[in-house]
Amino acid sequence: MEAKALTPRDLFDGKVCLEIPPFQRPYVWNEEDQWQPLWDDLERVTAELLAVNDDEVRGDRLPGHFLGAVVLKQLASAAGDPSRSSVIDGQQRLTTLQILLDAAQVVLLEHGDAEDAESLEELVLNPSNRFKNTPKRFKLWPSRVDRLAFERVMDDALTVTPELFESRIVQAHAFFLKAIKEWAEVSGDVDKARERLTALAQVLQEHLRIVAIDLSDNDDDQLIFETLNGRGTPLLAADHIKNYIFQRGEDLHADIDAWGDTYWQDLDEDWWRDQVAQGRLYRSRIDLFLQYWLTMRLQDEIGAEDVFSRFRGYASRHLTTLVNAEAFLGALRRDADKFRDFAQMDPETARGRFYSRVVEALEIGATIPLLLWLISDNHAIPPAQADRALAAMESWTVRRTLLRMTMKDVNKLVVALLKHLDKQKRETAGDAVVAFLAQQTADARIWPTDDQVIAQVPQVRAYGQIRQQRLRVVLSAIERQWRTERHENVPLPARLEIEHIMPRQWSTYWSSPDTDDPQHAARRSHLVHTLGNLTLVTQKLNGTLSNRPWTDSEMAAVPTKGKDAGKGKRSLLARFSLLVLNKKIVDDHVTEWTEQDIRERSQELAKTITLIWPRSAAH
């Protein structure tokens, strides 16, 4: 291993081609975090250069600006071809530097400085005619996902087509092109613009410093890749995993480009790299998928910080031959495709309901390894058995959520369930899940019985203790359950709100002689937050209902204005709500809505819950 401090002129001089391996992550730097800070540094260094008037001492008085380190490994080259090196680390800064050099060269040409423009072009292109229209014409050849965009902007930015506008490569080139033009032309003086651009060209060639680490054949480039930390965007666990997989592929003499097309083609796209909420933290989808996938495969809890190390240990047993490696990667890819399709699953199916209710609304992502195991094409679980298993797990989570029982053990429960399923016949996987959950006796794992649900749901303070999106799932499911063949089969609006039938501020218009007793008032204040007093309405109707009395006659004493003046809560629900949930209330309770009505409705809702989410999961 040898380290040298180089200028861009040193690094890119002569016929060279620095190749970013096709399996490395795409270009991900952005304006806020990298491009603008780099340009600010260049402006500062160029301003210092312009302030120095004595050409003879210019180089001594101006310190170089440090861009960071890159790690290179020499590759074999054919006679007459550019000297080739593989970029082990530092691809983001090298790509940015090449884009910057090209953008500066374009602006120099526009301002008539052909000599300095040619000097910069020498750092971007290998000039030999026989390299034209081949990757060898570039001093840098990017990872495969960025190649088309890179070729277009480096050859001629005007040839970039709309489908490439979202490429970070294209956006970076446009940013530096605009920044350099505006900076050069800020005074409106052509001569001063030329002077500035000449100074910038000198800075870009001579006053930037890069530490280039050249690896020998004996150096472990994979280990070095894993341990190096750069100034740029932190690597995802998936980046380390991808690098490891394709390094092993090279060892097995695999067709790396074909592997990229078959097994990793779109896993570098923004959707996979987007950060999504996981509890109070945000993580990329690709890292979450790999964590869930490893949990499913290893039947063990996998910490976020352990994803790469656990993957490497597991994959090393499979990436031993080309046949085994491709079988392993094929299974991984099929499960990745299934994971991406989660959000598109039909909500009318058991798997679609499970994902929308349990994973999204109840926010129990720890169940994803089980969902993935049951619907994976790699496992071939009969659909009816997969549906039975998911219905059972959904029942377990909903019942425990409504009774406010701890969910802290769900990670360990899922792991134990996966281990149990691994020993069962695939043809009876659903039956095995039902039996496993029904046999749990620990407080953290018990599957509440019908009697427990019916007895305890009416006592639980639901509103304020259970998140509203979770209550919305339960009430929406009850609405669908209560609809008969005579009701219109119309979907529910997505953002219905939770409404208290007897209002939270009941003392304004809903007081009675009994509520003068503090203990009775406290019991009522608890009761209004139980499930029997909650329903669903639109946002606008929610604001209108507010603390109104129940009947129009009671509204006579309430000063109101507008088209709804004098209308009680019951009349407004009857007029504007089409839900069976609310029709049953207004039809059965014409004159009053009482504490006893709340208790009875809680019982009715609890019984319905046991039908929607049966403990046997036989529906």
Protein Blocks (a to p, Z undefined) as FASTA:
>chain_A
ZZddddfklmmgcjddddddfkbccdfbdfklmmmmmmmmmmmmmmmmmmpmblklmmmm
pccddebjcddddddddehiacddddfbhplmmmmmmmmmmmmmmmmmmnopaklmmmmm
mmmbcfbfklgoiaklpmbdcdfklmmmmmmmmmomklpcfklmmpmklmmmmmmmmmmm
mmmmmnopaklmmmmmmmmmmmmmmmcccddddddfkbcfklmmmmpccfbdcddfklmm
mmmmmmmmmmnopafklmmmmmmmmmmgmklmpccdehjbccdfklmmmmmmmmmmnopa
cdfklmmmmmmmmmmmmmmbfklmmmmmmmmmmmmmmmmmmmmpcfkbmklmmmmmmmmm
nopaklmmmmmmmmomklopafklmmmmmmmmmmmmmmmmmnopafklmmmmmmmmmmmm
mmpcfklmmmmmmmmmmmpmbfklpccdfklmmmmmmmpcfbhpacfklmmmmmmmmmmm
mpcfkbccddddfkbccddfbdfklmlmmgcfklmpmklmmmmmmmmmmmklgccddfkl
mmmnmmacfblklmmmpccedjkgoiafklmmmmmpcbfklmmmmmmmmmbccfklmmmm
mmmmmmmmmmmmcfklpZZ
